[in-house]
């Protein structure tokens, strides 16, 4: 018994979206870290992060994840950390 290829692709896409949603809601890896002083802290030194322009790879990642995470690139001017962070609440824009 073989499964139709269109049905298989549909099942894979739906599974992928469900996995992304589960990762966003139950795991906060890569999410913005808040402290008493700052709304967006560095994961290494806990000081404020500054927003920098995204690179092409970031835009591709944002499209592959269907903008569920809405990654943004940040840099720490104190320790030099550079990476992506996303907000825990969903914003469709």
Backbone as XML, in Angstrom:
<?xml version="1.0"?>
<chain id="A" units="angstrom">
  <residue number="1" name="UNK">
    <atom name="N" x="0.845" y="-1.168" z="0.000"/>
    <atom name="CA" x="0.000" y="0.000" z="0.000"/>
    <atom name="C" x="0.897" y="1.240" z="0.000"/>
  </residue>
  <residue number="2" name="UNK">
    <atom name="N" x="0.766" y="2.107" z="-0.984"/>
    <atom name="CA" x="1.588" y="3.309" z="-1.060"/>
    <atom name="C" x="0.737" y="4.538" z="-0.749"/>
  </residue>
  <residue number="3" name="UNK">
    <atom name="N" x="1.407" y="5.532" z="-0.217"/>
    <atom name="CA" x="0.723" y="6.776" z="0.139"/>
    <atom name="C" x="0.932" y="7.783" z="-0.996"/>
  </residue>
  <residue number="4" name="UNK">
    <atom name="N" x="-0.078" y="8.543" z="-1.271"/>
    <atom name="CA" x="-0.006" y="9.560" z="-2.322"/>
    <atom name="C" x="1.069" y="10.592" z="-1.968"/>
  </residue>
  <residue number="5" name="UNK">
    <atom name="N" x="1.864" y="11.029" z="-2.929"/>
    <atom name="CA" x="2.963" y="11.951" z="-2.654"/>
    <atom name="C" x="2.458" y="13.313" z="-2.158"/>
  </residue>
  <residue number="6" name="UNK">
    <atom name="N" x="1.330" y="13.790" z="-2.667"/>
    <atom name="CA" x="0.777" y="15.056" z="-2.203"/>
    <atom name="C" x="0.359" y="14.954" z="-0.738"/>
  </residue>
  <residue number="7" name="UNK">
    <atom name="N" x="-0.224" y="13.834" z="-0.355"/>
    <atom name="CA" x="-0.626" y="13.624" z="1.032"/>
    <atom name="C" x="0.603" y="13.541" z="1.934"/>
  </residue>
  <residue number="8" name="UNK">
    <atom name="N" x="1.641" y="12.880" z="1.459"/>
    <atom name="CA" x="2.871" y="12.768" z="2.236"/>
    <atom name="C" x="3.505" y="14.146" z="2.460"/>
  </residue>
  <residue number="9" name="UNK">
    <atom name="N" x="3.557" y="14.970" z="1.436"/>
    <atom name="CA" x="4.105" y="16.328" z="1.568"/>
    <atom name="C" x="3.253" y="17.143" z="2.535"/>
  </residue>
  <residue number="10" name="UNK">
    <atom name="N" x="1.936" y="17.033" z="2.443"/>
    <atom name="CA" x="1.032" y="17.741" z="3.355"/>
    <atom name="C" x="1.279" y="17.321" z="4.802"/>
  </residue>
  <residue number="11" name="UNK">
    <atom name="N" x="1.432" y="16.043" z="5.045"/>
    <atom name="CA" x="1.679" y="15.538" z="6.399"/>
    <atom name="C" x="3.019" y="16.048" z="6.928"/>
  </residue>
  <residue number="12" name="UNK">
    <atom name="N" x="4.029" y="16.064" z="6.080"/>
    <atom name="CA" x="5.351" y="16.548" z="6.493"/>
    <atom name="C" x="5.297" y="18.036" z="6.836"/>
  </residue>
  <residue number="13" name="UNK">
    <atom name="N" x="4.630" y="18.841" z="6.015"/>
    <atom name="CA" x="4.541" y="20.286" z="6.272"/>
    <atom name="C" x="3.767" y="20.559" z="7.555"/>
  </residue>
  <residue number="14" name="UNK">
    <atom name="N" x="2.659" y="19.887" z="7.757"/>
    <atom name="CA" x="1.867" y="20.069" z="8.980"/>
    <atom name="C" x="2.675" y="19.638" z="10.206"/>
  </residue>
  <residue number="15" name="UNK">
    <atom name="N" x="3.397" y="18.542" z="10.103"/>
    <atom name="CA" x="4.237" y="18.084" z="11.216"/>
    <atom name="C" x="5.327" y="19.098" z="11.530"/>
  </residue>
  <residue number="16" name="UNK">
    <atom name="N" x="5.943" y="19.652" z="10.494"/>
    <atom name="CA" x="6.995" y="20.655" z="10.669"/>
    <atom name="C" x="6.444" y="21.894" z="11.378"/>
  </residue>
  <residue number="17" name="UNK">
    <atom name="N" x="5.288" y="22.361" z="10.975"/>
    <atom name="CA" x="4.672" y="23.536" z="11.606"/>
    <atom name="C" x="4.335" y="23.244" z="13.064"/>
  </residue>
  <residue number="18" name="UNK">
    <atom name="N" x="3.806" y="22.062" z="13.344"/>
    <atom name="CA" x="3.490" y="21.699" z="14.725"/>
    <atom name="C" x="4.747" y="21.632" z="15.587"/>
  </residue>
  <residue number="19" name="UNK">
    <atom name="N" x="5.830" y="21.105" z="15.036"/>
    <atom name="CA" x="7.094" y="21.051" z="15.776"/>
    <atom name="C" x="7.591" y="22.462" z="16.078"/>
  </residue>
  <residue number="20" name="UNK">
    <atom name="N" x="7.494" y="23.374" z="15.105"/>
    <atom name="CA" x="7.909" y="24.761" z="15.334"/>
    <atom name="C" x="7.079" y="25.413" z="16.433"/>
  </residue>
  <residue number="21" name="UNK">
    <atom name="N" x="5.783" y="25.194" z="16.402"/>
    <atom name="CA" x="4.902" y="25.777" z="17.427"/>
    <atom name="C" x="5.212" y="25.207" z="18.803"/>
  </residue>
  <residue number="22" name="UNK">
    <atom name="N" x="5.452" y="23.919" z="18.881"/>
    <atom name="CA" x="5.807" y="23.293" z="20.159"/>
    <atom name="C" x="7.137" y="23.841" z="20.673"/>
  </residue>
  <residue number="23" name="UNK">
    <atom name="N" x="8.122" y="23.985" z="19.787"/>
    <atom name="CA" x="9.410" y="24.540" z="20.195"/>
    <atom name="C" x="9.267" y="25.966" z="20.714"/>
  </residue>
  <residue number="24" name="UNK">
    <atom name="N" x="8.419" y="26.745" z="20.095"/>
    <atom name="CA" x="8.247" y="28.138" z="20.515"/>
    <atom name="C" x="7.560" y="28.232" z="21.872"/>
  </residue>
  <residue number="25" name="UNK">
    <atom name="N" x="6.537" y="27.426" z="22.093"/>
    <atom name="CA" x="5.736" y="27.581" z="23.310"/>
    <atom name="C" x="6.285" y="26.839" z="24.523"/>
  </residue>
  <residue number="26" name="UNK">
    <atom name="N" x="7.031" y="25.756" z="24.319"/>
    <atom name="CA" x="7.496" y="24.982" z="25.462"/>
    <atom name="C" x="8.987" y="25.126" z="25.741"/>
  </residue>
  <residue number="27" name="UNK">
    <atom name="N" x="9.742" y="25.596" z="24.782"/>
    <atom name="CA" x="11.174" y="25.798" z="24.956"/>
    <atom name="C" x="11.489" y="27.235" z="24.592"/>
  </residue>
  <residue number="28" name="UNK">
    <atom name="N" x="12.309" y="27.879" z="25.380"/>
    <atom name="CA" x="12.588" y="29.289" z="25.107"/>
    <atom name="C" x="14.022" y="29.506" z="24.637"/>
  </residue>
  <residue number="29" name="UNK">
    <atom name="N" x="14.632" y="28.501" z="24.007"/>
    <atom name="CA" x="15.994" y="28.647" z="23.499"/>
    <atom name="C" x="16.035" y="29.735" z="22.430"/>
  </residue>
  <residue number="30" name="UNK">
    <atom name="N" x="16.871" y="30.718" z="22.640"/>
    <atom name="CA" x="16.998" y="31.809" z="21.683"/>
    <atom name="C" x="16.029" y="32.953" z="21.906"/>
  </residue>
  <residue number="31" name="UNK">
    <atom name="N" x="15.193" y="32.856" z="22.927"/>
    <atom name="CA" x="14.232" y="33.931" z="23.209"/>
    <atom name="C" x="14.943" y="35.079" z="23.913"/>
  </residue>
  <residue number="32" name="UNK">
    <atom name="N" x="14.344" y="36.258" z="23.847"/>
    <atom name="CA" x="14.900" y="37.412" z="24.539"/>
    <atom name="C" x="14.905" y="37.146" z="26.039"/>
  </residue>
  <residue number="33" name="UNK">
    <atom name="N" x="15.967" y="37.596" z="26.691"/>
    <atom name="CA" x="16.107" y="37.445" z="28.132"/>
    <atom name="C" x="15.879" y="38.817" z="28.759"/>
  </residue>
  <residue number="34" name="UNK">
    <atom name="N" x="15.001" y="38.879" z="29.749"/>
    <atom name="CA" x="14.694" y="40.145" z="30.415"/>
    <atom name="C" x="15.285" y="40.134" z="31.820"/>
  </residue>
  <residue number="35" name="UNK">
    <atom name="N" x="15.691" y="41.318" z="32.267"/>
    <atom name="CA" x="16.174" y="41.480" z="33.632"/>
    <atom name="C" x="15.484" y="42.693" z="34.249"/>
  </residue>
  <residue number="36" name="UNK">
    <atom name="N" x="15.886" y="43.036" z="35.457"/>
    <atom name="CA" x="15.281" y="44.193" z="36.133"/>
    <atom name="C" x="15.637" y="45.498" z="35.421"/>
  </residue>
  <residue number="37" name="UNK">
    <atom name="N" x="16.834" y="45.567" z="34.824"/>
    <atom name="CA" x="17.271" y="46.796" z="34.173"/>
    <atom name="C" x="16.943" y="46.857" z="32.689"/>
  </residue>
  <residue number="38" name="UNK">
    <atom name="N" x="17.035" y="45.720" z="31.992"/>
    <atom name="CA" x="16.935" y="45.719" z="30.534"/>
    <atom name="C" x="15.853" y="44.758" z="30.041"/>
  </residue>
  <residue number="39" name="UNK">
    <atom name="N" x="15.204" y="45.118" z="28.931"/>
    <atom name="CA" x="14.202" y="44.242" z="28.320"/>
    <atom name="C" x="14.830" y="43.180" z="27.435"/>
  </residue>
  <residue number="40" name="UNK">
    <atom name="N" x="16.062" y="43.377" z="27.019"/>
    <atom name="CA" x="16.739" y="42.427" z="26.152"/>
    <atom name="C" x="18.193" y="42.341" z="26.589"/>
  </residue>
  <residue number="41" name="UNK">
    <atom name="N" x="18.540" y="41.267" z="27.295"/>
    <atom name="CA" x="19.864" y="41.117" z="27.880"/>
    <atom name="C" x="20.728" y="40.147" z="27.091"/>
  </residue>
  <residue number="42" name="UNK">
    <atom name="N" x="22.028" y="40.351" z="27.196"/>
    <atom name="CA" x="23.011" y="39.448" z="26.612"/>
    <atom name="C" x="23.003" y="38.134" z="27.401"/>
  </residue>
  <residue number="43" name="UNK">
    <atom name="N" x="23.040" y="36.985" z="26.732"/>
    <atom name="CA" x="23.058" y="35.715" z="27.460"/>
    <atom name="C" x="24.386" y="35.462" z="28.186"/>
  </residue>
  <residue number="44" name="UNK">
    <atom name="N" x="25.443" y="36.161" z="27.807"/>
    <atom name="CA" x="26.744" y="35.956" z="28.439"/>
    <atom name="C" x="26.990" y="36.900" z="29.619"/>
  </residue>
  <residue number="45" name="UNK">
    <atom name="N" x="26.768" y="38.215" z="29.415"/>
    <atom name="CA" x="27.116" y="39.178" z="30.465"/>
    <atom name="C" x="25.917" y="39.897" z="31.085"/>
  </residue>
  <residue number="46" name="UNK">
    <atom name="N" x="24.726" y="39.649" z="30.609"/>
    <atom name="CA" x="23.477" y="40.212" z="31.140"/>
    <atom name="C" x="23.361" y="41.730" z="31.018"/>
  </residue>
  <residue number="47" name="UNK">
    <atom name="N" x="24.089" y="42.330" z="30.077"/>
    <atom name="CA" x="23.930" y="43.750" z="29.801"/>
    <atom name="C" x="23.061" y="43.909" z="28.558"/>
  </residue>
  <residue number="48" name="UNK">
    <atom name="N" x="22.706" y="45.150" z="28.238"/>
    <atom name="CA" x="21.777" y="45.419" z="27.140"/>
    <atom name="C" x="22.362" y="45.037" z="25.780"/>
  </residue>
  <residue number="49" name="UNK">
    <atom name="N" x="21.487" y="44.553" z="24.902"/>
    <atom name="CA" x="21.857" y="44.237" z="23.526"/>
    <atom name="C" x="21.423" y="45.370" z="22.610"/>
  </residue>
  <residue number="50" name="UNK">
    <atom name="N" x="22.156" y="45.550" z="21.534"/>
    <atom name="CA" x="21.817" y="46.560" z="20.529"/>
    <atom name="C" x="21.442" y="45.843" z="19.242"/>
  </residue>
  <residue number="51" name="UNK">
    <atom name="N" x="20.402" y="46.312" z="18.610"/>
    <atom name="CA" x="19.906" y="45.718" z="17.371"/>
    <atom name="C" x="20.818" y="46.084" z="16.212"/>
  </residue>
  <residue number="52" name="UNK">
    <atom name="N" x="21.136" y="45.114" z="15.347"/>
    <atom name="CA" x="21.936" y="45.357" z="14.151"/>
    <atom name="C" x="21.194" y="44.806" z="12.939"/>
  </residue>
  <residue number="53" name="UNK">
    <atom name="N" x="21.644" y="45.204" z="11.776"/>
    <atom name="CA" x="20.988" y="44.798" z="10.533"/>
    <atom name="C" x="21.119" y="43.288" z="10.319"/>
  </residue>
  <residue number="54" name="UNK">
    <atom name="N" x="20.029" y="42.683" z="9.868"/>
    <atom name="CA" x="20.035" y="41.257" z="9.583"/>
    <atom name="C" x="20.852" y="40.962" z="8.334"/>
  </residue>
  <residue number="55" name="UNK">
    <atom name="N" x="21.365" y="39.735" z="8.278"/>
    <atom name="CA" x="22.073" y="39.293" z="7.087"/>
    <atom name="C" x="21.151" y="38.353" z="6.306"/>
  </residue>
  <residue number="56" name="UNK">
    <atom name="N" x="21.560" y="37.985" z="5.112"/>
    <atom name="CA" x="20.724" y="37.164" z="4.234"/>
    <atom name="C" x="20.327" y="35.848" z="4.898"/>
  </residue>
  <residue number="57" name="UNK">
    <atom name="N" x="21.261" y="35.229" z="5.607"/>
    <atom name="CA" x="20.995" y="33.966" z="6.289"/>
    <atom name="C" x="19.856" y="34.108" z="7.306"/>
  </residue>
  <residue number="58" name="UNK">
    <atom name="N" x="19.793" y="35.259" z="7.978"/>
    <atom name="CA" x="18.732" y="35.506" z="8.960"/>
    <atom name="C" x="17.365" y="35.603" z="8.284"/>
  </residue>
  <residue number="59" name="UNK">
    <atom name="N" x="17.342" y="36.246" z="7.130"/>
    <atom name="CA" x="16.082" y="36.379" z="6.392"/>
    <atom name="C" x="15.586" y="35.027" z="5.887"/>
  </residue>
  <residue number="60" name="UNK">
    <atom name="N" x="16.516" y="34.183" z="5.437"/>
    <atom name="CA" x="16.150" y="32.835" z="4.981"/>
    <atom name="C" x="15.604" y="32.020" z="6.149"/>
  </residue>
  <residue number="61" name="UNK">
    <atom name="N" x="16.282" y="32.079" z="7.296"/>
    <atom name="CA" x="15.814" y="31.361" z="8.483"/>
    <atom name="C" x="14.426" y="31.821" z="8.895"/>
  </residue>
  <residue number="62" name="UNK">
    <atom name="N" x="14.182" y="33.121" z="8.803"/>
    <atom name="CA" x="12.874" y="33.669" z="9.146"/>
    <atom name="C" x="11.786" y="33.123" z="8.211"/>
  </residue>
  <residue number="63" name="UNK">
    <atom name="N" x="12.093" y="32.981" z="6.936"/>
    <atom name="CA" x="11.122" y="32.442" z="5.976"/>
    <atom name="C" x="10.919" y="30.939" z="6.172"/>
  </residue>
  <residue number="64" name="UNK">
    <atom name="N" x="11.999" y="30.208" z="6.446"/>
    <atom name="CA" x="11.898" y="28.755" z="6.631"/>
    <atom name="C" x="11.043" y="28.421" z="7.847"/>
  </residue>
  <residue number="65" name="UNK">
    <atom name="N" x="11.109" y="29.250" z="8.869"/>
    <atom name="CA" x="10.308" y="29.007" z="10.074"/>
    <atom name="C" x="8.939" y="29.669" z="9.996"/>
  </residue>
  <residue number="66" name="UNK">
    <atom name="N" x="8.536" y="30.092" z="8.798"/>
    <atom name="CA" x="7.220" y="30.698" z="8.557"/>
    <atom name="C" x="6.962" y="31.901" z="9.460"/>
  </residue>
  <residue number="67" name="UNK">
    <atom name="N" x="8.012" y="32.618" z="9.811"/>
    <atom name="CA" x="7.957" y="33.813" z="10.660"/>
    <atom name="C" x="7.321" y="33.549" z="12.019"/>
  </residue>
  <residue number="68" name="UNK">
    <atom name="N" x="7.339" y="32.333" z="12.466"/>
    <atom name="CA" x="6.798" y="32.003" z="13.778"/>
    <atom name="C" x="7.683" y="32.601" z="14.871"/>
  </residue>
  <residue number="69" name="UNK">
    <atom name="N" x="8.993" y="32.559" z="14.674"/>
    <atom name="CA" x="9.922" y="33.083" z="15.676"/>
    <atom name="C" x="10.248" y="34.551" z="15.465"/>
  </residue>
  <residue number="70" name="UNK">
    <atom name="N" x="10.265" y="35.041" z="14.240"/>
    <atom name="CA" x="10.607" y="36.422" z="13.905"/>
    <atom name="C" x="11.948" y="36.814" z="14.528"/>
  </residue>
  <residue number="71" name="UNK">
    <atom name="N" x="12.983" y="36.082" z="14.141"/>
    <atom name="CA" x="14.330" y="36.324" z="14.646"/>
    <atom name="C" x="14.826" y="37.716" z="14.283"/>
  </residue>
  <residue number="72" name="UNK">
    <atom name="N" x="15.559" y="38.318" z="15.211"/>
    <atom name="CA" x="16.214" y="39.600" z="14.979"/>
    <atom name="C" x="17.649" y="39.480" z="15.473"/>
  </residue>
  <residue number="73" name="UNK">
    <atom name="N" x="18.565" y="40.156" z="14.799"/>
    <atom name="CA" x="19.990" y="40.067" z="15.121"/>
    <atom name="C" x="20.363" y="41.159" z="16.121"/>
  </residue>
  <residue number="74" name="UNK">
    <atom name="N" x="21.130" y="40.763" z="17.150"/>
    <atom name="CA" x="21.580" y="41.678" z="18.196"/>
    <atom name="C" x="23.071" y="41.497" z="18.436"/>
  </residue>
  <residue number="75" name="UNK">
    <atom name="N" x="23.687" y="42.545" z="18.991"/>
    <atom name="CA" x="25.091" y="42.500" z="19.376"/>
    <atom name="C" x="25.229" y="43.103" z="20.769"/>
  </residue>
  <residue number="76" name="UNK">
    <atom name="N" x="26.139" y="42.532" z="21.542"/>
    <atom name="CA" x="26.450" y="43.081" z="22.869"/>
    <atom name="C" x="27.711" y="43.925" z="22.710"/>
  </residue>
  <residue number="77" name="UNK">
    <atom name="N" x="27.615" y="45.188" z="23.065"/>
    <atom name="CA" x="28.766" y="46.073" z="22.931"/>
    <atom name="C" x="29.778" y="45.869" z="24.051"/>
  </residue>
  <residue number="78" name="UNK">
    <atom name="N" x="29.390" y="45.133" z="25.092"/>
    <atom name="CA" x="30.296" y="44.893" z="26.206"/>
    <atom name="C" x="31.200" y="43.682" z="25.946"/>
  </residue>
  <residue number="79" name="UNK">
    <atom name="N" x="30.604" y="42.520" z="25.634"/>
    <atom name="CA" x="31.396" y="41.295" z="25.486"/>
    <atom name="C" x="31.550" y="40.850" z="24.035"/>
  </residue>
  <residue number="80" name="UNK">
    <atom name="N" x="30.816" y="41.464" z="23.093"/>
    <atom name="CA" x="30.958" y="41.109" z="21.684"/>
    <atom name="C" x="30.050" y="39.985" z="21.213"/>
  </residue>
  <residue number="81" name="UNK">
    <atom name="N" x="29.132" y="39.515" z="22.072"/>
    <atom name="CA" x="28.206" y="38.455" z="21.663"/>
    <atom name="C" x="27.381" y="38.950" z="20.475"/>
  </residue>
  <residue number="82" name="UNK">
    <atom name="N" x="27.200" y="38.089" z="19.486"/>
    <atom name="CA" x="26.412" y="38.419" z="18.302"/>
    <atom name="C" x="25.515" y="37.234" z="18.000"/>
  </residue>
  <residue number="83" name="UNK">
    <atom name="N" x="24.214" y="37.482" z="17.857"/>
    <atom name="CA" x="23.323" y="36.378" z="17.577"/>
    <atom name="C" x="21.887" y="36.813" z="17.373"/>
  </residue>
  <residue number="84" name="UNK">
    <atom name="N" x="21.032" y="35.806" z="17.255"/>
    <atom name="CA" x="19.615" y="36.025" z="17.008"/>
    <atom name="C" x="18.816" y="35.849" z="18.287"/>
  </residue>
  <residue number="85" name="UNK">
    <atom name="N" x="17.798" y="36.655" z="18.435"/>
    <atom name="CA" x="16.850" y="36.569" z="19.546"/>
    <atom name="C" x="15.447" y="36.719" z="18.978"/>
  </residue>
  <residue number="86" name="UNK">
    <atom name="N" x="14.452" y="36.207" z="19.659"/>
    <atom name="CA" x="13.057" y="36.344" z="19.239"/>
    <atom name="C" x="12.188" y="36.609" z="20.461"/>
  </residue>
  <residue number="87" name="UNK">
    <atom name="N" x="11.057" y="37.260" z="20.233"/>
    <atom name="CA" x="10.110" y="37.580" z="21.313"/>
    <atom name="C" x="9.254" y="36.373" z="21.615"/>
  </residue>
  <residue number="88" name="UNK">
    <atom name="N" x="8.908" y="36.191" z="22.873"/>
    <atom name="CA" x="8.082" y="35.041" z="23.265"/>
    <atom name="C" x="6.635" y="35.209" z="22.832"/>
  </residue>
  <residue number="89" name="UNK">
    <atom name="N" x="6.136" y="36.436" z="22.765"/>
    <atom name="CA" x="4.753" y="36.626" z="22.343"/>
    <atom name="C" x="4.694" y="36.694" z="20.814"/>
  </residue>
  <residue number="90" name="UNK">
    <atom name="N" x="3.616" y="36.220" z="20.253"/>
    <atom name="CA" x="3.471" y="36.164" z="18.796"/>
    <atom name="C" x="3.013" y="37.500" z="18.248"/>
  </residue>
  <residue number="91" name="UNK">
    <atom name="N" x="3.711" y="37.991" z="17.226"/>
    <atom name="CA" x="3.368" y="39.236" z="16.543"/>
    <atom name="C" x="3.378" y="38.944" z="15.049"/>
  </residue>
  <residue number="92" name="UNK">
    <atom name="N" x="2.228" y="38.885" z="14.377"/>
    <atom name="CA" x="2.199" y="38.487" z="12.971"/>
    <atom name="C" x="2.830" y="39.489" z="12.024"/>
  </residue>
  <residue number="93" name="UNK">
    <atom name="N" x="3.155" y="40.689" z="12.453"/>
    <atom name="CA" x="3.747" y="41.703" z="11.563"/>
    <atom name="C" x="5.229" y="41.640" z="11.533"/>
  </residue>
</chain>
